[in-house]
Amino acid sequence: MTKHARIALSASRDIPFNLLVLSQSNVRRVKAGVSIDTLAADIARRGLLQSLTVRAERDGAGNPTGKFEVPAGGRRFRALQQLVKGKRLARTAPVPCIVREDDQISAEEDSLAENTHREALHPLDQFRAMQQLADQGSDVETIAATFMTTPAVVKQRLRLASVSPALHAIYAEDGMTLEQLMAFCVSEDHARQEQVWEQLQSSHSKQPWMIRSKLTEQAVRASDKRARFVGLDAYVAAGGYVLRDLFEEDDGGWLQDVGLLETLVAARLAAEAERIGVEGWKWIVAAIDLPYRYQDGMRPIAGAQPELTGEQEAKLAALRAEADALEAEWVEARDIPDEVHARVNAIDEEIAGLVERPLVYDPEEVARAGAFVTIDRFGTLEVDRGYVRPEDEPVIACDEADDGEADTPLGQDSIAAQAAAGETAADAVDGADEEEDPDDLRRPLPDRLVTELTSWRTLALRNAVALSPQVAFAAVLHAVVLDTFYAYCGTESCVGIALRGGTLAAQTPGLSDSLPARAIDQRHAAWRERLPDDPEQLWDMLAGLGADDQALLFAHCASLGINVVWEPANRFGDGRVSARAIAGRIAHAHILARASGLDPVAAGWTARVDNYLGRVTKVRILAAVEEAKGPETAARLTGLKKPDMARAAEAILADSGWLAEPLRTPVAPEPAPPAAPADTLAPAQPDDDAQNEAPLAIAAE
């Protein structure tokens, strides 16, 4: 058994700083990234924690000069040198040094060993050390100043230190990455953190985004319209807690107490509804979300803009003058101070408050109308006043004329009145042959005769309109505008055209906030502003529009009659659409989609958990991912449970352009080959039943 010689450690001694010189044998030559200032400040605060390694300096003959070279510890030497130059350390201050006298090992080897064999502190030890300082009473700013870092970094380290000790142990053994540990910081529930990590063990994907998604699935983002409506301050004041992600952008964090948030939203909506109800409305509907086109079938009442008072006019003029002055002062400036921006925004808000004043309504109409109170997608209170339900419309009684004349000579009311008196219209006409009576002219014509005459007039009018395409277009436009904007008035058109688009509110939750819905609503509101309040003035208004405006209005109204909603077919005939009708409707929809260039992706549709992925089977989820991203990506999701798979697929399919099958428009079929010349075909034998039927001509576009 070989005996090893005992190790003798180099002696340590204090050497005055002015006897130390930096050795040219130091292997650290690159100065980039070397923080001398930070180390000097740390030495000034706590002293030198690590001795310098030195060797006796020798002259050309090999004799000691009385000074010592520093081959290892050059950064510490420069930091001490900086303190001496700054008069914070005496030139002769003793410096603890280890004097190397072993000539068998070179100075370069000492320098290389010192810089190579040292090991950086494990991040977890950093987190725990800062946590211990915080537990001892040090605040974030003090810890940041001590370690020459920022308070934000210290907060991140303390948040990492607060993760479950069980996960710390896994991280210490390299069982998870630092990015994964950072993702667990979005929750402070240790049990939930450990549960999520356990669930991920059976998953092919352990990405940080999935960890964050699972830990926040029961929370509400601060950017949610409900949170904006209530306000974070009010939520926190009520006892709610907002958790922030210190490592990634989180849009303000997550509200943890969803029940409290819903209670606050309901309470504020109720308070706003009560405040609006004081105005005298018959009913108030308050809800976070309202169905798409919730006001359909109701008559909107007109409101008047109240006149500005003298005080309001003076204030408005002063605000506009101030805004003009600020614009003239800063129009040439490249950088505008924040306080000027703030003042300009404040002026805009004040002007908007004066210009956009609440409308004033007729008290009698208010007593039978109502208002809707809701929240828009930005979390702002939205009040839509002035709608009369059909059942609340006033009953209009017909006043009898003083001379006994009926209001309308051709109406069914007059016939019914005669029948009640024991005299029919036919009796009145027959009696006229026997005895002339001047009052006969006031009696209505017989129903049958009126029907016959108006039937003839209908045919004549059809023919006349058919010979005037411009009048025909105007007549159809008039009918569809009446059906679109004046349905609540009960106004009729002699043109039998109606839009049967139907309501879409029940089919898709959140439809009102979609991009197409907002575009349609904005266009609809713009046209409503231009159209007259009285439907009797509509024809003259439409006749005065230019051809382009007429076409745009026609397209808007016609589009609202489109309905490609699939409905379950019923062969027993209970009123639902037949399978054949649905198939024809969808086939026609494909034609319209190709003609109009419909692009559902550009219109804002993307596969999400709520609109597709969470409502289909796992097989369909995987098929969607495979179709969009390939089989390898889909394979990574196979071990997930359905909720996790749906959330993961949502992130994967984002911006991929993938569409669910019902949203796709098939490629147009190839045109049929041209028919053979007529003389090459065998003559068709006529069908006896078809001999007397005229062919139906369909005009091609």
ChimeraX attribute file (.defattr): number of C-alpha atoms within 10 A of each C-alpha:
attribute: neighborCount
match mode: 1-to-1
recipient: residues
	/A:1	3
	/A:2	4
	/A:3	5
	/A:4	6
	/A:5	6
	/A:6	6
	/A:7	6
	/A:8	6
	/A:9	9
	/A:10	13
	/A:11	10
	/A:12	15
	/A:13	13
	/A:14	13
	/A:15	19
	/A:16	17
	/A:17	21
	/A:18	16
	/A:19	16
	/A:20	21
	/A:21	16
	/A:22	17
	/A:23	20
	/A:24	14
	/A:25	18
	/A:26	20
	/A:27	19
	/A:28	17
	/A:29	9
	/A:30	7
	/A:31	9
	/A:32	6
	/A:33	6
	/A:34	11
	/A:35	11
	/A:36	18
	/A:37	13
	/A:38	14
	/A:39	19
	/A:40	21
	/A:41	18
	/A:42	18
	/A:43	16
	/A:44	15
	/A:45	10
	/A:46	9
	/A:47	10
	/A:48	16
	/A:49	10
	/A:50	10
	/A:51	16
	/A:52	22
	/A:53	23
	/A:54	26
	/A:55	21
	/A:56	16
	/A:57	18
	/A:58	14
	/A:59	8
	/A:60	6
	/A:61	6
	/A:62	8
	/A:63	10
	/A:64	12
	/A:65	11
	/A:66	10
	/A:67	17
	/A:68	24
	/A:69	23
	/A:70	26
	/A:71	26
	/A:72	28
	/A:73	22
	/A:74	22
	/A:75	18
	/A:76	20
	/A:77	20
	/A:78	16
	/A:79	21
	/A:80	26
	/A:81	20
	/A:82	17
	/A:83	19
	/A:84	17
	/A:85	12
	/A:86	10
	/A:87	10
	/A:88	12
	/A:89	15
	/A:90	16
	/A:91	16
	/A:92	12
	/A:93	14
	/A:94	14
	/A:95	19
	/A:96	18
	/A:97	23
	/A:98	19
	/A:99	21
	/A:100	18
	/A:101	12
	/A:102	10
	/A:103	8
	/A:104	6
	/A:105	10
	/A:106	12
	/A:107	24
	/A:108	16
	/A:109	15
	/A:110	20
	/A:111	21
	/A:112	16
	/A:113	13
	/A:114	14
	/A:115	15
	/A:116	9
	/A:117	8
	/A:118	8
	/A:119	7
	/A:120	6
	/A:121	8
	/A:122	9
	/A:123	15
	/A:124	16
	/A:125	12
	/A:126	15
	/A:127	19
	/A:128	16
	/A:129	15
	/A:130	21
	/A:131	21
	/A:132	14
	/A:133	14
	/A:134	15
	/A:135	10
	/A:136	9
	/A:137	9
	/A:138	14
	/A:139	13
	/A:140	19
	/A:141	14
	/A:142	15
	/A:143	19
	/A:144	18
	/A:145	13
	/A:146	13
	/A:147	14
	/A:148	13
	/A:149	13
	/A:150	13
	/A:151	16
	/A:152	14
	/A:153	14
	/A:154	22
	/A:155	19
	/A:156	17
	/A:157	21
	/A:158	20
	/A:159	21
	/A:160	24
	/A:161	23
	/A:162	19
	/A:163	21
	/A:164	19
	/A:165	12
	/A:166	13
	/A:167	18
	/A:168	18
	/A:169	13
	/A:170	13
	/A:171	17
	/A:172	16
	/A:173	9
	/A:174	10
	/A:175	11
	/A:176	16
	/A:177	14
	/A:178	15
	/A:179	12
	/A:180	18
	/A:181	21
	/A:182	21
	/A:183	24
	/A:184	28
	/A:185	25
	/A:186	25
	/A:187	21
	/A:188	15
	/A:189	15
	/A:190	16
	/A:191	12
	/A:192	15
	/A:193	23
	/A:194	17
	/A:195	12
	/A:196	17
	/A:197	17
	/A:198	11
	/A:199	14
	/A:200	18
	/A:201	12
	/A:202	13
	/A:203	16
	/A:204	13
	/A:205	18
	/A:206	15
	/A:207	14
	/A:208	16
	/A:209	15
	/A:210	20
	/A:211	22
	/A:212	19
	/A:213	16
	/A:214	17
	/A:215	21
	/A:216	18
	/A:217	12
	/A:218	13
	/A:219	17
	/A:220	19
	/A:221	22
	/A:222	20
	/A:223	18
	/A:224	16
	/A:225	18
	/A:226	23
	/A:227	24
	/A:228	17
	/A:229	21
	/A:230	20
	/A:231	16
	/A:232	18
	/A:233	10
	/A:234	14
	/A:235	19
	/A:236	13
	/A:237	9
	/A:238	12
	/A:239	9
	/A:240	17
	/A:241	16
	/A:242	17
	/A:243	19
	/A:244	19
	/A:245	20
	/A:246	19
	/A:247	15
	/A:248	10
	/A:249	9
	/A:250	15
	/A:251	12
	/A:252	15
	/A:253	20
	/A:254	25
	/A:255	25
	/A:256	19
	/A:257	16
	/A:258	16
	/A:259	11
	/A:260	15
	/A:261	23
	/A:262	15
	/A:263	11
	/A:264	20
	/A:265	22
	/A:266	17
	/A:267	13
	/A:268	15
	/A:269	22
	/A:270	17
	/A:271	13
	/A:272	16
	/A:273	21
	/A:274	13
	/A:275	10
	/A:276	19
	/A:277	15
	/A:278	8
	/A:279	12
	/A:280	16
	/A:281	20
	/A:282	17
	/A:283	18
	/A:284	20
	/A:285	15
	/A:286	20
	/A:287	16
	/A:288	17
	/A:289	15
	/A:290	20
	/A:291	16
	/A:292	20
	/A:293	14
	/A:294	12
	/A:295	16
	/A:296	15
	/A:297	16
	/A:298	20
	/A:299	19
	/A:300	20
	/A:301	16
	/A:302	14
	/A:303	14
	/A:304	10
	/A:305	12
	/A:306	11
	/A:307	9
	/A:308	13
	/A:309	9
	/A:310	9
	/A:311	8
	/A:312	13
	/A:313	14
	/A:314	11
	/A:315	15
	/A:316	20
	/A:317	12
	/A:318	13
	/A:319	18
	/A:320	14
	/A:321	12
	/A:322	15
	/A:323	17
	/A:324	12
	/A:325	12
	/A:326	15
	/A:327	13
	/A:328	10
	/A:329	10
	/A:330	13
	/A:331	10
	/A:332	9
	/A:333	8
	/A:334	7
	/A:335	7
	/A:336	11
	/A:337	10
	/A:338	9
	/A:339	9
	/A:340	13
	/A:341	12
	/A:342	11
	/A:343	14
	/A:344	18
	/A:345	13
	/A:346	13
	/A:347	18
	/A:348	14
	/A:349	12
	/A:350	14
	/A:351	16
	/A:352	12
	/A:353	12
	/A:354	14
	/A:355	14
	/A:356	9
	/A:357	12
	/A:358	13
	/A:359	12
	/A:360	12
	/A:361	17
	/A:362	11
	/A:363	12
	/A:364	10
	/A:365	21
	/A:366	21
	/A:367	15
	/A:368	19
	/A:369	24
	/A:370	23
	/A:371	22
	/A:372	20
	/A:373	22
	/A:374	21
	/A:375	21
	/A:376	18
	/A:377	18
	/A:378	13
	/A:379	18
	/A:380	14
	/A:381	15
	/A:382	12
	/A:383	18
	/A:384	14
	/A:385	22
	/A:386	22
	/A:387	25
	/A:388	25
	/A:389	16
	/A:390	12
	/A:391	9
	/A:392	13
	/A:393	14
	/A:394	10
	/A:395	7
	/A:396	6
	/A:397	6
	/A:398	8
	/A:399	8
	/A:400	10
	/A:401	9
	/A:402	6
	/A:403	6
	/A:404	8
	/A:405	13
	/A:406	18
	/A:407	13
	/A:408	12
	/A:409	15
	/A:410	15
	/A:411	14
	/A:412	13
	/A:413	14
	/A:414	20
	/A:415	21
	/A:416	14
	/A:417	13
	/A:418	17
	/A:419	12
	/A:420	10
	/A:421	9
	/A:422	9
	/A:423	13
	/A:424	16
	/A:425	19
	/A:426	14
	/A:427	12
	/A:428	16
	/A:429	15
	/A:430	10
	/A:431	13
	/A:432	13
	/A:433	9
	/A:434	8
	/A:435	8
	/A:436	9
	/A:437	10
	/A:438	8
	/A:439	8
	/A:440	13
	/A:441	9
	/A:442	12
	/A:443	18
	/A:444	21
	/A:445	20
	/A:446	17
	/A:447	15
	/A:448	10
	/A:449	10
	/A:450	14
	/A:451	12
	/A:452	11
	/A:453	11
	/A:454	11
	/A:455	12
	/A:456	11
	/A:457	12
	/A:458	13
	/A:459	10
	/A:460	12
	/A:461	12
	/A:462	12
	/A:463	11
	/A:464	13
	/A:465	14
	/A:466	12
	/A:467	11
	/A:468	10
	/A:469	11
	/A:470	10
	/A:471	14
	/A:472	16
	/A:473	15
	/A:474	16
	/A:475	19
	/A:476	19
	/A:477	23
	/A:478	22
	/A:479	23
	/A:480	26
	/A:481	24
	/A:482	22
	/A:483	21
	/A:484	20
	/A:485	19
	/A:486	21
	/A:487	16
	/A:488	18
	/A:489	15
	/A:490	9
	/A:491	12
	/A:492	13
	/A:493	15
	/A:494	9
	/A:495	14
	/A:496	9
	/A:497	14
	/A:498	16
	/A:499	17
	/A:500	12
	/A:501	14
	/A:502	11
	/A:503	14
	/A:504	15
	/A:505	15
	/A:506	10
	/A:507	9
	/A:508	12
	/A:509	15
	/A:510	16
	/A:511	18
	/A:512	21
	/A:513	13
	/A:514	13
	/A:515	13
	/A:516	16
	/A:517	16
	/A:518	13
	/A:519	11
	/A:520	14
	/A:521	14
	/A:522	12
	/A:523	13
	/A:524	16
	/A:525	10
	/A:526	11
	/A:527	15
	/A:528	13
	/A:529	9
	/A:530	9
	/A:531	15
	/A:532	15
	/A:533	15
	/A:534	9
	/A:535	17
	/A:536	10
	/A:537	11
	/A:538	17
	/A:539	17
	/A:540	10
	/A:541	14
	/A:542	20
	/A:543	13
	/A:544	11
	/A:545	12
	/A:546	9
	/A:547	11
	/A:548	9
	/A:549	12
	/A:550	17
	/A:551	14
	/A:552	12
	/A:553	20
	/A:554	18
	/A:555	12
	/A:556	18
	/A:557	21
	/A:558	19
	/A:559	13
	/A:560	15
	/A:561	15
	/A:562	15
	/A:563	16
	/A:564	16
	/A:565	13
	/A:566	13
	/A:567	11
	/A:568	10
	/A:569	16
	/A:570	12
	/A:571	11
	/A:572	8
	/A:573	9
	/A:574	9
	/A:575	9
	/A:576	12
	/A:577	15
	/A:578	17
	/A:579	15
	/A:580	9
	/A:581	11
	/A:582	17
	/A:583	13
	/A:584	12
	/A:585	16
	/A:586	16
	/A:587	14
	/A:588	12
	/A:589	16
	/A:590	19
	/A:591	15
	/A:592	14
	/A:593	15
	/A:594	14
	/A:595	9
	/A:596	9
	/A:597	10
	/A:598	15
	/A:599	14
	/A:600	17
	/A:601	15
	/A:602	11
	/A:603	13
	/A:604	10
	/A:605	19
	/A:606	20
	/A:607	24
	/A:608	18
	/A:609	19
	/A:610	14
	/A:611	14
	/A:612	16
	/A:613	24
	/A:614	20
	/A:615	15
	/A:616	13
	/A:617	13
	/A:618	19
	/A:619	10
	/A:620	14
	/A:621	24
	/A:622	23
	/A:623	15
	/A:624	21
	/A:625	23
	/A:626	15
	/A:627	13
	/A:628	17
	/A:629	15
	/A:630	13
	/A:631	13
	/A:632	10
	/A:633	16
	/A:634	20
	/A:635	13
	/A:636	15
	/A:637	22
	/A:638	18
	/A:639	15
	/A:640	19
	/A:641	13
	/A:642	19
	/A:643	15
	/A:644	20
	/A:645	24
	/A:646	26
	/A:647	19
	/A:648	24
	/A:649	23
	/A:650	21
	/A:651	15
	/A:652	16
	/A:653	18
	/A:654	12
	/A:655	12
	/A:656	14
	/A:657	13
	/A:658	20
	/A:659	16
	/A:660	13
	/A:661	9
	/A:662	8
	/A:663	14
	/A:664	14
	/A:665	18
	/A:666	12
	/A:667	9
	/A:668	9
	/A:669	6
	/A:670	6
	/A:671	6
	/A:672	6
	/A:673	6
	/A:674	6
	/A:675	7
	/A:676	8
	/A:677	7
	/A:678	8
	/A:679	7
	/A:680	7
	/A:681	9
	/A:682	7
	/A:683	8
	/A:684	6
	/A:685	6
	/A:686	8
	/A:687	8
	/A:688	7
	/A:689	7
	/A:690	9
	/A:691	8
	/A:692	8
	/A:693	7
	/A:694	7
	/A:695	7
	/A:696	6
	/A:697	6
	/A:698	6
	/A:699	5
	/A:700	4
	/A:701	3
